[in-house]
Amino acid sequence: MSLEPLASEQIQELLTPTAAALFPQLQIFNQLPSTNQWLLDHGQCGDVCLTEQQTAGRGRRGRVWDSPAGLNIYLSLKYCFAAIPEHLGMLGLSIGLSVAEALAQCGICQHGVKWPNDIYIQQQKVGGILLEAVGALQQVVVGIGLNVNVQPQHNPLITQPWTSLAAAQGQTLNRNRLIAALLNQLGADFQTFSTLNMAEFQRHWQRWDVLDQQPVRVMAGNEQYEGIACGIDSQGQLRLQRPNGSITTFSSADVSVRM
């Protein structure tokens, strides 16, 4: 398969005026330990860092994010709000929705967001998001990893169910176009995040929620819970309906669908 390298010119040509103004600097590397770490060490507000390969990519809870060269998207950006948003704790969920919307605009289908912000296609993980605060709370580094053109034979040792956009769509995808779509959607959503309407957000979440009404197992600390996932509350916490009908909420947990 023929794969185009990452190219800042191609990406910038496809940016909306809003995204171009918010993200004026695209830094592209052949290899980095971590795009998030590069921005934490060197990034300015509005910088975007991309690399063809990560050697020390990180996921949530310190997990390793496998990063083969030239096939996927490893993207981080540094965004600085003018003031700390009221719903800052919702930012990770919001970015998950931004990614889902951007993929839909690129013709991707049958995907959604698994709480809090993993991207899934048909019960298989295709992407993840990692947020890290930078000093003041209104500054954040957002890392997005997406399996784009990788195929199963490239990662035979990964034990959790996973797929790639190309495998799901049956065709090789242009990463530069996907990156531009991501930056365009993120730029628009960052601009409106400070005025987030929670009721609208919960409805928006329900549209993309891959766990909604699914029987799930939740691991929170050393405790395990089972029940039916039923969306998020006004704080962005996962709502779990227990067998006795009561609702338990979780602000941080590992969730798996019970097959």
C-alpha positions in Angstrom: 0.0 0.0 0.0 1.2 3.5 -0.8 1.3 5.8 2.2 1.9 9.6 2.1 4.2 11.0 4.8 2.9 13.7 7.2 3.2 17.1 5.5 2.5 20.4 7.2 1.7 22.2 3.9 -1.1 19.7 3.0 -2.6 19.9 6.5 -2.5 23.7 6.7 -4.1 24.1 3.2 -7.2 22.2 4.6 -7.5 24.1 7.9 -10.4 26.5 8.5 -9.5 30.1 9.3 -10.4 29.4 13.0 -8.2 26.4 13.2 -5.3 28.1 11.3 -5.4 31.0 13.8 -5.6 28.7 16.9 -2.9 26.3 15.7 -0.3 28.3 13.7 2.7 26.0 14.4 2.8 22.4 13.2 5.9 20.6 14.3 6.5 17.3 12.5 9.1 14.7 13.5 10.2 11.4 12.1 10.5 10.0 15.6 9.8 11.1 19.2 9.6 9.4 22.5 6.2 11.1 23.1 4.4 14.0 21.4 2.8 15.0 24.7 6.1 15.1 26.4 7.7 17.2 23.6 4.9 19.8 24.1 5.2 19.6 27.9 8.9 20.4 27.5 8.9 22.8 24.6 5.4 23.7 23.5 3.8 27.2 23.3 0.1 27.9 23.3 -1.3 26.7 19.9 1.5 24.4 19.0 0.7 21.1 17.4 3.2 18.2 17.5 3.1 15.3 15.1 5.4 12.4 14.7 5.7 9.4 12.3 6.6 7.2 15.2 6.6 7.3 19.0 9.0 5.2 21.0 7.4 5.9 24.4 3.8 6.7 23.7 1.5 6.8 26.8 -2.1 6.1 27.3 -4.4 6.6 30.3 -3.2 5.2 33.7 0.4 5.0 32.4 -0.3 2.3 29.8 1.9 2.0 26.8 0.5 3.1 23.4 2.1 1.0 20.6 3.3 3.3 17.8 4.5 1.7 14.6 6.1 4.1 12.1 4.4 5.8 9.2 1.0 4.2 9.7 -1.0 6.1 12.3 -1.7 9.5 13.8 0.3 10.5 16.9 -0.8 14.1 17.5 -0.6 16.4 20.5 -1.6 20.1 20.9 -1.2 22.7 23.5 -4.3 24.8 24.2 -4.5 27.7 26.6 -7.9 29.0 27.8 -8.2 32.6 28.7 -9.6 31.6 32.1 -10.3 28.2 33.7 -13.6 27.0 32.2 -16.4 26.1 34.6 -16.7 22.6 33.1 -12.9 21.9 32.8 -13.5 18.3 34.1 -15.6 17.7 31.0 -12.8 18.5 28.6 -11.6 14.9 28.0 -15.1 13.8 27.1 -15.6 16.8 24.9 -12.4 16.0 23.0 -13.6 12.4 22.5 -16.8 13.8 20.8 -14.7 16.2 18.7 -12.7 13.2 17.4 -15.9 11.2 16.7 -17.4 14.2 14.8 -14.2 14.7 12.8 -14.0 11.1 11.7 -17.6 11.2 10.6 -16.8 14.2 8.4 -14.1 12.1 6.8 -16.6 9.3 5.9 -15.8 7.0 8.8 -18.8 5.2 10.1 -19.9 2.7 12.9 -17.6 4.4 15.4 -18.2 6.0 18.8 -16.8 7.0 22.1 -16.2 4.6 25.0 -16.3 6.6 28.3 -14.4 8.5 29.1 -12.7 9.2 25.7 -11.5 6.1 23.9 -12.6 5.8 20.2 -14.1 2.4 19.3 -15.5 0.8 16.2 -17.7 -2.3 16.7 -16.3 -3.1 20.2 -12.7 -2.7 19.1 -10.4 0.2 20.1 -9.2 2.4 17.4 -7.9 5.4 19.3 -7.2 7.0 22.7 -6.9 10.5 24.2 -4.6 11.6 27.0 -4.9 15.1 28.7 -2.1 16.5 30.8 -2.2 19.9 32.7 0.6 22.4 32.1 1.2 24.4 35.3 -1.9 26.7 35.4 -5.1 24.7 35.0 -6.3 26.6 32.0 -3.3 25.3 30.0 -3.6 21.7 28.7 -1.7 19.3 26.4 -4.0 17.0 24.5 -2.6 13.8 23.0 -4.6 11.9 20.4 -3.5 8.5 19.1 -5.4 6.9 16.2 -4.8 3.6 14.5 -5.2 4.6 10.9 -3.5 2.3 8.4 -2.0 -0.3 10.7 -3.1 -3.9 10.1 -3.4 -6.7 12.7 -0.1 -8.3 11.6 1.8 -5.2 12.7 0.7 -5.7 16.4 0.3 -9.4 17.0 1.0 -9.1 20.7 -1.7 -6.7 21.7 -4.2 -8.6 23.8 -7.2 -6.2 23.9 -9.6 -6.1 20.9 -8.4 -3.4 18.5 -8.8 -2.3 14.9 -7.8 0.5 12.6 -9.7 3.0 10.5 -8.3 1.4 7.3 -9.3 -2.1 8.4 -12.8 -1.0 9.3 -13.3 1.0 6.1 -11.5 -1.5 3.8 -9.2 1.1 2.3 -6.0 3.1 3.0 -6.7 6.6 4.4 -4.9 9.9 4.0 -3.5 10.9 7.4 -3.0 14.5 6.5 -6.7 14.9 5.6 -7.7 13.2 8.9 -5.4 15.5 10.9 -6.8 18.6 9.3 -10.3 17.4 10.1 -9.3 16.8 13.7 -7.8 20.2 14.1 -10.8 21.9 12.4 -13.3 20.2 14.8 -11.1 20.7 17.8 -10.6 24.4 17.0 -14.4 25.0 16.7 -15.1 23.0 19.9 -12.4 24.7 22.0 -13.9 28.1 21.0 -17.3 27.1 22.5 -16.2 24.9 25.4 -16.3 27.7 28.0 -20.0 28.2 27.3 -20.8 24.5 27.4 -24.5 23.7 27.9 -24.6 20.5 30.0 -28.1 19.3 28.8 -27.0 19.6 25.2 -23.7 18.0 25.9 -25.4 15.0 27.5 -27.6 14.6 24.4 -24.6 14.9 22.2 -22.8 12.3 24.3 -25.7 9.9 24.0 -25.4 10.0 20.2 -21.8 8.7 20.2 -21.9 6.6 23.5 -20.9 3.0 22.6 -21.7 1.9 26.2 -25.2 3.2 26.4 -27.6 0.5 27.6 -24.9 -2.1 27.4 -24.2 -4.7 30.2 -20.8 -3.7 31.6 -18.3 -4.5 34.2 -16.7 -1.6 36.0 -13.4 -1.8 37.9 -13.0 1.1 40.3 -9.9 0.7 42.5 -10.1 -2.8 43.9 -13.9 -2.9 43.6 -15.8 -4.5 40.7 -19.4 -3.6 39.8 -21.8 -4.9 37.1 -24.9 -3.3 35.6 -26.2 -1.4 32.7 -24.4 1.7 31.5 -26.8 4.6 31.1 -24.9 7.7 30.0 -23.3 10.4 32.0 -24.4 12.7 34.7 -24.0 16.5 34.8 -20.4 16.1 36.0 -19.5 13.8 33.2 -19.4 10.7 35.5 -20.4 7.3 34.1 -23.9 6.2 35.3 -24.3 2.6 36.1 -27.7 1.0 36.8 -27.2 -1.8 39.3 -29.3 -5.0 39.3 -31.4 -3.6 42.2 -32.3 -0.5 40.1 -30.0 1.9 42.0 -27.6 4.2 40.1 -23.9 4.3 40.9 -21.7 7.0 39.3 -17.9 6.8 38.6 -15.5 9.6 37.9 -12.6 7.3 37.1 -12.8 3.6 36.3 -12.1 0.9 33.7 -15.1 -0.3 31.9 -15.6 -3.4 29.8 -18.7 -4.7 28.0 -20.0 -8.0 29.3 -20.5 -10.2 26.2 
